[in-house]
Structures are given as structure tokens and as C-alpha cells.
Amino acid sequence: MLNSIKSYFEAKLKSNEGSKGEICASSSNLASAALLIEVMKSDHELDQRETDEFLDLLQTSLNIPETELDAMHQLAEQQASQATSLFEFTRLINDEYDYDEKLRLIENMWRVAYSDDELDKYEEHLIRKVSELIYVSHSDFIRMKLKVRNQ
């Protein structure tokens, strides 16, 4: 799944580079999208509220047009059973994000997890794992969790 999503966005990057200087997605945005998808599917129940929150976050955080959001989401659903590792995406996050951007990613992951009004232990485990892989401190991990939960 991860390679399919990466290929899709790399093709989009190349096709959009010449159009008025606008690029819809970068490799780090791709990594963020993939991690949000992983949160959505980690509890093994796809809830429409999670999907809506995912699409909203990508649109507001990454400025990706709705048509491309839908295509990426469909691709991710088709390939979900093939996911094996988060390393490729956490490496991109570590290479390209500063600490504040990493915190926003963790916050967005919590938003997806809490969007169905139910935090599953697998969602929390995944967010904790990603947080550790991108070197977000445990106190900031908890702070982002409480921030989203209390909103």
C-alpha cells in the first residue's frame, strides 16, 4: 500500500510542478497522509466520521484539492492489506519536518482517532509508535492527546 500511495503522489508532483508553481503534495505531505490512513484503519472499523476528518485534515493542512483527496483515499483503501512498515514515512517526516510540524502531525493523528468519539487501544498504540519514531517527546505526545480530547 505504501508504495502505491507514494507512486500516486510522485506522479502528481511531477504533473503539477509546471502548473503555476503550485504543487499539491510533497513527499512529507504524502507521509502525513499515509500515517493518517494508518490511524483510520488501525481499529479495524472504518467510521464515516474518521473518513470525513481525514479528508478535512488533508484539505485544510495540505491544501490538496478534493478530487485528489478522493483518489488518494480510494487507493489507500484498495491497498490497505499490503501495509508492512511505517519506516518509509517516518523517515520522510524526520528529514523534512521541524518539531512543531511533527507536533501538528501527532495532533492530526489524534483528531482522526477521536473523530468517532471512541479511542481504540490500537489507534493509541499506533500514534505512540509514530510519535517515538519521529522523536516527539512523551510529554508532547500526551499534551497533544489531551488537547484534542478536551476540544
PyMOL commands that place a pseudoatom at each C-alpha (Angstrom):
pseudoatom trace, name=CA, resn=MET, resi=1, chain=A, elem=C, hetatm=0, pos=[0.000, 0.000, 0.000]
pseudoatom trace, name=CA, resn=LEU, resi=2, chain=A, elem=C, hetatm=0, pos=[2.668, 2.486, 0.967]
pseudoatom trace, name=CA, resn=ASN, resi=3, chain=A, elem=C, hetatm=0, pos=[4.499, 2.148, -2.352]
pseudoatom trace, name=CA, resn=SER, resi=4, chain=A, elem=C, hetatm=0, pos=[1.250, 2.573, -4.284]
pseudoatom trace, name=CA, resn=ILE, resi=5, chain=A, elem=C, hetatm=0, pos=[0.390, 5.770, -2.435]
pseudoatom trace, name=CA, resn=LYS, resi=6, chain=A, elem=C, hetatm=0, pos=[3.932, 7.059, -2.866]
pseudoatom trace, name=CA, resn=SER, resi=7, chain=A, elem=C, hetatm=0, pos=[3.843, 6.327, -6.609]
pseudoatom trace, name=CA, resn=TYR, resi=8, chain=A, elem=C, hetatm=0, pos=[0.500, 8.091, -6.948]
pseudoatom trace, name=CA, resn=PHE, resi=9, chain=A, elem=C, hetatm=0, pos=[1.743, 11.251, -5.248]
pseudoatom trace, name=CA, resn=GLU, resi=10, chain=A, elem=C, hetatm=0, pos=[5.092, 11.242, -7.047]
pseudoatom trace, name=CA, resn=ALA, resi=11, chain=A, elem=C, hetatm=0, pos=[3.166, 11.194, -10.326]
pseudoatom trace, name=CA, resn=LYS, resi=12, chain=A, elem=C, hetatm=0, pos=[1.020, 14.079, -9.085]
pseudoatom trace, name=CA, resn=LEU, resi=13, chain=A, elem=C, hetatm=0, pos=[4.106, 16.028, -8.015]
pseudoatom trace, name=CA, resn=LYS, resi=14, chain=A, elem=C, hetatm=0, pos=[5.682, 15.667, -11.433]
pseudoatom trace, name=CA, resn=SER, resi=15, chain=A, elem=C, hetatm=0, pos=[2.490, 16.605, -13.283]
pseudoatom trace, name=CA, resn=ASN, resi=16, chain=A, elem=C, hetatm=0, pos=[1.852, 19.660, -11.116]
pseudoatom trace, name=CA, resn=GLU, resi=17, chain=A, elem=C, hetatm=0, pos=[5.362, 21.117, -10.968]
pseudoatom trace, name=CA, resn=GLY, resi=18, chain=A, elem=C, hetatm=0, pos=[4.869, 23.138, -14.118]
pseudoatom trace, name=CA, resn=SER, resi=19, chain=A, elem=C, hetatm=0, pos=[1.362, 24.432, -13.369]
pseudoatom trace, name=CA, resn=LYS, resi=20, chain=A, elem=C, hetatm=0, pos=[1.711, 27.979, -11.985]
pseudoatom trace, name=CA, resn=GLY, resi=21, chain=A, elem=C, hetatm=0, pos=[4.247, 26.833, -9.396]
pseudoatom trace, name=CA, resn=GLU, resi=22, chain=A, elem=C, hetatm=0, pos=[1.594, 25.006, -7.398]
pseudoatom trace, name=CA, resn=ILE, resi=23, chain=A, elem=C, hetatm=0, pos=[2.439, 21.617, -6.023]
pseudoatom trace, name=CA, resn=CYS, resi=24, chain=A, elem=C, hetatm=0, pos=[-0.441, 19.719, -4.453]
pseudoatom trace, name=CA, resn=ALA, resi=25, chain=A, elem=C, hetatm=0, pos=[1.621, 17.393, -2.326]
pseudoatom trace, name=CA, resn=SER, resi=26, chain=A, elem=C, hetatm=0, pos=[5.188, 16.943, -1.202]
pseudoatom trace, name=CA, resn=SER, resi=27, chain=A, elem=C, hetatm=0, pos=[6.784, 13.719, -0.073]
pseudoatom trace, name=CA, resn=SER, resi=28, chain=A, elem=C, hetatm=0, pos=[6.350, 14.777, 3.555]
pseudoatom trace, name=CA, resn=ASN, resi=29, chain=A, elem=C, hetatm=0, pos=[2.666, 15.532, 2.917]
pseudoatom trace, name=CA, resn=LEU, resi=30, chain=A, elem=C, hetatm=0, pos=[2.377, 12.070, 1.424]
pseudoatom trace, name=CA, resn=ALA, resi=31, chain=A, elem=C, hetatm=0, pos=[3.922, 10.645, 4.564]
pseudoatom trace, name=CA, resn=SER, resi=32, chain=A, elem=C, hetatm=0, pos=[1.430, 12.536, 6.728]
pseudoatom trace, name=CA, resn=ALA, resi=33, chain=A, elem=C, hetatm=0, pos=[-1.486, 11.302, 4.629]
pseudoatom trace, name=CA, resn=ALA, resi=34, chain=A, elem=C, hetatm=0, pos=[-0.284, 7.709, 4.865]
pseudoatom trace, name=CA, resn=LEU, resi=35, chain=A, elem=C, hetatm=0, pos=[0.059, 7.938, 8.642]
pseudoatom trace, name=CA, resn=LEU, resi=36, chain=A, elem=C, hetatm=0, pos=[-3.444, 9.374, 8.977]
pseudoatom trace, name=CA, resn=ILE, resi=37, chain=A, elem=C, hetatm=0, pos=[-4.760, 6.485, 6.876]
pseudoatom trace, name=CA, resn=GLU, resi=38, chain=A, elem=C, hetatm=0, pos=[-2.987, 4.064, 9.176]
pseudoatom trace, name=CA, resn=VAL, resi=39, chain=A, elem=C, hetatm=0, pos=[-4.797, 5.588, 12.157]
pseudoatom trace, name=CA, resn=MET, resi=40, chain=A, elem=C, hetatm=0, pos=[-8.127, 5.235, 10.348]
pseudoatom trace, name=CA, resn=LYS, resi=41, chain=A, elem=C, hetatm=0, pos=[-7.652, 1.543, 9.721]
pseudoatom trace, name=CA, resn=SER, resi=42, chain=A, elem=C, hetatm=0, pos=[-5.857, 0.632, 12.963]
pseudoatom trace, name=CA, resn=ASP, resi=43, chain=A, elem=C, hetatm=0, pos=[-9.078, -0.108, 14.859]
pseudoatom trace, name=CA, resn=HIS, resi=44, chain=A, elem=C, hetatm=0, pos=[-10.330, -2.354, 12.022]
pseudoatom trace, name=CA, resn=GLU, resi=45, chain=A, elem=C, hetatm=0, pos=[-13.578, -0.383, 11.801]
pseudoatom trace, name=CA, resn=LEU, resi=46, chain=A, elem=C, hetatm=0, pos=[-13.987, 2.276, 9.155]
pseudoatom trace, name=CA, resn=ASP, resi=47, chain=A, elem=C, hetatm=0, pos=[-16.242, 5.006, 10.504]
pseudoatom trace, name=CA, resn=GLN, resi=48, chain=A, elem=C, hetatm=0, pos=[-17.547, 7.753, 8.229]
pseudoatom trace, name=CA, resn=ARG, resi=49, chain=A, elem=C, hetatm=0, pos=[-16.606, 10.358, 10.850]
pseudoatom trace, name=CA, resn=GLU, resi=50, chain=A, elem=C, hetatm=0, pos=[-12.965, 9.225, 10.633]
pseudoatom trace, name=CA, resn=THR, resi=51, chain=A, elem=C, hetatm=0, pos=[-13.071, 9.428, 6.860]
pseudoatom trace, name=CA, resn=ASP, resi=52, chain=A, elem=C, hetatm=0, pos=[-14.599, 12.907, 6.981]
pseudoatom trace, name=CA, resn=GLU, resi=53, chain=A, elem=C, hetatm=0, pos=[-11.998, 14.094, 9.498]
pseudoatom trace, name=CA, resn=PHE, resi=54, chain=A, elem=C, hetatm=0, pos=[-9.192, 12.581, 7.401]
pseudoatom trace, name=CA, resn=LEU, resi=55, chain=A, elem=C, hetatm=0, pos=[-10.364, 14.354, 4.251]
pseudoatom trace, name=CA, resn=ASP, resi=56, chain=A, elem=C, hetatm=0, pos=[-10.876, 17.618, 6.134]
pseudoatom trace, name=CA, resn=LEU, resi=57, chain=A, elem=C, hetatm=0, pos=[-7.399, 17.485, 7.670]
pseudoatom trace, name=CA, resn=LEU, resi=58, chain=A, elem=C, hetatm=0, pos=[-5.750, 16.808, 4.344]
pseudoatom trace, name=CA, resn=GLN, resi=59, chain=A, elem=C, hetatm=0, pos=[-7.679, 19.580, 2.687]
pseudoatom trace, name=CA, resn=THR, resi=60, chain=A, elem=C, hetatm=0, pos=[-7.026, 22.152, 5.428]
pseudoatom trace, name=CA, resn=SER, resi=61, chain=A, elem=C, hetatm=0, pos=[-3.497, 21.066, 6.377]
pseudoatom trace, name=CA, resn=LEU, resi=62, chain=A, elem=C, hetatm=0, pos=[-2.110, 20.189, 2.965]
pseudoatom trace, name=CA, resn=ASN, resi=63, chain=A, elem=C, hetatm=0, pos=[-4.316, 22.222, 0.590]
pseudoatom trace, name=CA, resn=ILE, resi=64, chain=A, elem=C, hetatm=0, pos=[-4.977, 19.214, -1.629]
pseudoatom trace, name=CA, resn=PRO, resi=65, chain=A, elem=C, hetatm=0, pos=[-7.976, 19.578, -3.986]
pseudoatom trace, name=CA, resn=GLU, resi=66, chain=A, elem=C, hetatm=0, pos=[-10.955, 17.396, -3.131]
pseudoatom trace, name=CA, resn=THR, resi=67, chain=A, elem=C, hetatm=0, pos=[-10.678, 15.367, -6.351]
pseudoatom trace, name=CA, resn=GLU, resi=68, chain=A, elem=C, hetatm=0, pos=[-7.152, 14.289, -5.454]
pseudoatom trace, name=CA, resn=LEU, resi=69, chain=A, elem=C, hetatm=0, pos=[-8.153, 13.547, -1.869]
pseudoatom trace, name=CA, resn=ASP, resi=70, chain=A, elem=C, hetatm=0, pos=[-10.778, 11.123, -3.092]
pseudoatom trace, name=CA, resn=ALA, resi=71, chain=A, elem=C, hetatm=0, pos=[-8.362, 9.399, -5.465]
pseudoatom trace, name=CA, resn=MET, resi=72, chain=A, elem=C, hetatm=0, pos=[-5.713, 9.025, -2.773]
pseudoatom trace, name=CA, resn=HIS, resi=73, chain=A, elem=C, hetatm=0, pos=[-8.272, 7.749, -0.269]
pseudoatom trace, name=CA, resn=GLN, resi=74, chain=A, elem=C, hetatm=0, pos=[-9.585, 5.127, -2.707]
pseudoatom trace, name=CA, resn=LEU, resi=75, chain=A, elem=C, hetatm=0, pos=[-6.053, 3.979, -3.499]
pseudoatom trace, name=CA, resn=ALA, resi=76, chain=A, elem=C, hetatm=0, pos=[-5.261, 3.648, 0.190]
pseudoatom trace, name=CA, resn=GLU, resi=77, chain=A, elem=C, hetatm=0, pos=[-8.390, 1.579, 0.844]
pseudoatom trace, name=CA, resn=GLN, resi=78, chain=A, elem=C, hetatm=0, pos=[-7.621, -0.753, -2.078]
pseudoatom trace, name=CA, resn=GLN, resi=79, chain=A, elem=C, hetatm=0, pos=[-4.074, -1.367, -0.884]
pseudoatom trace, name=CA, resn=ALA, resi=80, chain=A, elem=C, hetatm=0, pos=[-4.660, -1.367, 2.905]
pseudoatom trace, name=CA, resn=SER, resi=81, chain=A, elem=C, hetatm=0, pos=[-3.910, -5.063, 3.341]
pseudoatom trace, name=CA, resn=GLN, resi=82, chain=A, elem=C, hetatm=0, pos=[-0.387, -4.636, 1.883]
pseudoatom trace, name=CA, resn=ALA, resi=83, chain=A, elem=C, hetatm=0, pos=[0.993, -2.228, 4.502]
pseudoatom trace, name=CA, resn=THR, resi=84, chain=A, elem=C, hetatm=0, pos=[4.056, -3.633, 6.267]
pseudoatom trace, name=CA, resn=SER, resi=85, chain=A, elem=C, hetatm=0, pos=[6.118, -0.746, 7.665]
pseudoatom trace, name=CA, resn=LEU, resi=86, chain=A, elem=C, hetatm=0, pos=[5.866, 2.854, 8.792]
pseudoatom trace, name=CA, resn=PHE, resi=87, chain=A, elem=C, hetatm=0, pos=[9.601, 3.492, 8.473]
pseudoatom trace, name=CA, resn=GLU, resi=88, chain=A, elem=C, hetatm=0, pos=[9.498, 4.911, 4.951]
pseudoatom trace, name=CA, resn=PHE, resi=89, chain=A, elem=C, hetatm=0, pos=[7.061, 7.603, 6.052]
pseudoatom trace, name=CA, resn=THR, resi=90, chain=A, elem=C, hetatm=0, pos=[8.533, 8.380, 9.458]
pseudoatom trace, name=CA, resn=ARG, resi=91, chain=A, elem=C, hetatm=0, pos=[11.929, 8.780, 7.773]
pseudoatom trace, name=CA, resn=LEU, resi=92, chain=A, elem=C, hetatm=0, pos=[10.462, 11.430, 5.448]
pseudoatom trace, name=CA, resn=ILE, resi=93, chain=A, elem=C, hetatm=0, pos=[8.862, 13.192, 8.408]
pseudoatom trace, name=CA, resn=ASN, resi=94, chain=A, elem=C, hetatm=0, pos=[12.180, 13.200, 10.270]
pseudoatom trace, name=CA, resn=ASP, resi=95, chain=A, elem=C, hetatm=0, pos=[14.027, 14.503, 7.223]
pseudoatom trace, name=CA, resn=GLU, resi=96, chain=A, elem=C, hetatm=0, pos=[11.605, 17.296, 6.331]
pseudoatom trace, name=CA, resn=TYR, resi=97, chain=A, elem=C, hetatm=0, pos=[9.547, 18.335, 9.370]
pseudoatom trace, name=CA, resn=ASP, resi=98, chain=A, elem=C, hetatm=0, pos=[10.679, 20.548, 12.195]
pseudoatom trace, name=CA, resn=TYR, resi=99, chain=A, elem=C, hetatm=0, pos=[9.488, 19.748, 15.710]
pseudoatom trace, name=CA, resn=ASP, resi=100, chain=A, elem=C, hetatm=0, pos=[6.364, 21.941, 15.524]
pseudoatom trace, name=CA, resn=GLU, resi=101, chain=A, elem=C, hetatm=0, pos=[5.281, 20.253, 12.286]
pseudoatom trace, name=CA, resn=LYS, resi=102, chain=A, elem=C, hetatm=0, pos=[5.772, 16.875, 13.935]
pseudoatom trace, name=CA, resn=LEU, resi=103, chain=A, elem=C, hetatm=0, pos=[3.546, 18.015, 16.790]
pseudoatom trace, name=CA, resn=ARG, resi=104, chain=A, elem=C, hetatm=0, pos=[0.847, 19.075, 14.298]
pseudoatom trace, name=CA, resn=LEU, resi=105, chain=A, elem=C, hetatm=0, pos=[1.052, 15.648, 12.684]
pseudoatom trace, name=CA, resn=ILE, resi=106, chain=A, elem=C, hetatm=0, pos=[0.599, 13.920, 16.047]
pseudoatom trace, name=CA, resn=GLU, resi=107, chain=A, elem=C, hetatm=0, pos=[-2.280, 16.282, 16.830]
pseudoatom trace, name=CA, resn=ASN, resi=108, chain=A, elem=C, hetatm=0, pos=[-3.900, 15.430, 13.477]
pseudoatom trace, name=CA, resn=MET, resi=109, chain=A, elem=C, hetatm=0, pos=[-3.483, 11.728, 14.165]
pseudoatom trace, name=CA, resn=TRP, resi=110, chain=A, elem=C, hetatm=0, pos=[-5.282, 12.230, 17.498]
pseudoatom trace, name=CA, resn=ARG, resi=111, chain=A, elem=C, hetatm=0, pos=[-8.035, 14.133, 15.671]
pseudoatom trace, name=CA, resn=VAL, resi=112, chain=A, elem=C, hetatm=0, pos=[-8.644, 11.172, 13.381]
pseudoatom trace, name=CA, resn=ALA, resi=113, chain=A, elem=C, hetatm=0, pos=[-8.539, 8.748, 16.315]
pseudoatom trace, name=CA, resn=TYR, resi=114, chain=A, elem=C, hetatm=0, pos=[-11.038, 10.770, 18.381]
pseudoatom trace, name=CA, resn=SER, resi=115, chain=A, elem=C, hetatm=0, pos=[-13.313, 11.699, 15.464]
pseudoatom trace, name=CA, resn=ASP, resi=116, chain=A, elem=C, hetatm=0, pos=[-15.568, 8.688, 16.066]
pseudoatom trace, name=CA, resn=ASP, resi=117, chain=A, elem=C, hetatm=0, pos=[-15.845, 9.587, 19.787]
pseudoatom trace, name=CA, resn=GLU, resi=118, chain=A, elem=C, hetatm=0, pos=[-14.054, 6.397, 20.708]
pseudoatom trace, name=CA, resn=LEU, resi=119, chain=A, elem=C, hetatm=0, pos=[-10.330, 5.905, 21.220]
pseudoatom trace, name=CA, resn=ASP, resi=120, chain=A, elem=C, hetatm=0, pos=[-9.288, 2.373, 20.392]
pseudoatom trace, name=CA, resn=LYS, resi=121, chain=A, elem=C, hetatm=0, pos=[-6.185, 0.889, 22.022]
pseudoatom trace, name=CA, resn=TYR, resi=122, chain=A, elem=C, hetatm=0, pos=[-4.747, 0.121, 18.573]
pseudoatom trace, name=CA, resn=GLU, resi=123, chain=A, elem=C, hetatm=0, pos=[-5.155, 3.749, 17.492]
pseudoatom trace, name=CA, resn=GLU, resi=124, chain=A, elem=C, hetatm=0, pos=[-3.353, 4.920, 20.603]
pseudoatom trace, name=CA, resn=HIS, resi=125, chain=A, elem=C, hetatm=0, pos=[-0.603, 2.338, 20.130]
pseudoatom trace, name=CA, resn=LEU, resi=126, chain=A, elem=C, hetatm=0, pos=[-0.039, 3.424, 16.526]
pseudoatom trace, name=CA, resn=ILE, resi=127, chain=A, elem=C, hetatm=0, pos=[0.133, 7.110, 17.445]
pseudoatom trace, name=CA, resn=ARG, resi=128, chain=A, elem=C, hetatm=0, pos=[2.537, 6.312, 20.275]
pseudoatom trace, name=CA, resn=LYS, resi=129, chain=A, elem=C, hetatm=0, pos=[4.721, 4.285, 17.906]
pseudoatom trace, name=CA, resn=VAL, resi=130, chain=A, elem=C, hetatm=0, pos=[4.802, 7.046, 15.285]
pseudoatom trace, name=CA, resn=SER, resi=131, chain=A, elem=C, hetatm=0, pos=[5.492, 9.617, 17.981]
pseudoatom trace, name=CA, resn=GLU, resi=132, chain=A, elem=C, hetatm=0, pos=[8.518, 7.634, 19.122]
pseudoatom trace, name=CA, resn=LEU, resi=133, chain=A, elem=C, hetatm=0, pos=[9.739, 7.074, 15.546]
pseudoatom trace, name=CA, resn=ILE, resi=134, chain=A, elem=C, hetatm=0, pos=[9.645, 10.806, 14.786]
pseudoatom trace, name=CA, resn=TYR, resi=135, chain=A, elem=C, hetatm=0, pos=[11.240, 11.716, 18.127]
pseudoatom trace, name=CA, resn=VAL, resi=136, chain=A, elem=C, hetatm=0, pos=[8.322, 13.545, 19.723]
pseudoatom trace, name=CA, resn=SER, resi=137, chain=A, elem=C, hetatm=0, pos=[8.716, 13.605, 23.483]
pseudoatom trace, name=CA, resn=HIS, resi=138, chain=A, elem=C, hetatm=0, pos=[6.309, 11.602, 25.596]
pseudoatom trace, name=CA, resn=SER, resi=139, chain=A, elem=C, hetatm=0, pos=[5.110, 14.740, 27.357]
pseudoatom trace, name=CA, resn=ASP, resi=140, chain=A, elem=C, hetatm=0, pos=[4.227, 16.346, 23.994]
pseudoatom trace, name=CA, resn=PHE, resi=141, chain=A, elem=C, hetatm=0, pos=[2.551, 13.112, 22.881]
pseudoatom trace, name=CA, resn=ILE, resi=142, chain=A, elem=C, hetatm=0, pos=[0.318, 13.302, 25.981]
pseudoatom trace, name=CA, resn=ARG, resi=143, chain=A, elem=C, hetatm=0, pos=[-0.186, 17.063, 25.607]
pseudoatom trace, name=CA, resn=MET, resi=144, chain=A, elem=C, hetatm=0, pos=[-1.478, 16.643, 22.036]
pseudoatom trace, name=CA, resn=LYS, resi=145, chain=A, elem=C, hetatm=0, pos=[-3.747, 13.809, 23.149]
pseudoatom trace, name=CA, resn=LEU, resi=146, chain=A, elem=C, hetatm=0, pos=[-5.285, 15.898, 25.931]
pseudoatom trace, name=CA, resn=LYS, resi=147, chain=A, elem=C, hetatm=0, pos=[-5.596, 18.943, 23.697]
pseudoatom trace, name=CA, resn=VAL, resi=148, chain=A, elem=C, hetatm=0, pos=[-7.662, 17.029, 21.119]
pseudoatom trace, name=CA, resn=ARG, resi=149, chain=A, elem=C, hetatm=0, pos=[-9.653, 15.041, 23.688]
pseudoatom trace, name=CA, resn=ASN, resi=150, chain=A, elem=C, hetatm=0, pos=[-10.676, 18.191, 25.550]
pseudoatom trace, name=CA, resn=GLN, resi=151, chain=A, elem=C, hetatm=0, pos=[-11.857, 20.058, 22.455]
for i in range(1, 151): cmd.bond("trace and resi %d" % i, "trace and resi %d" % (i + 1))
show_as sticks, trace
zoom trace
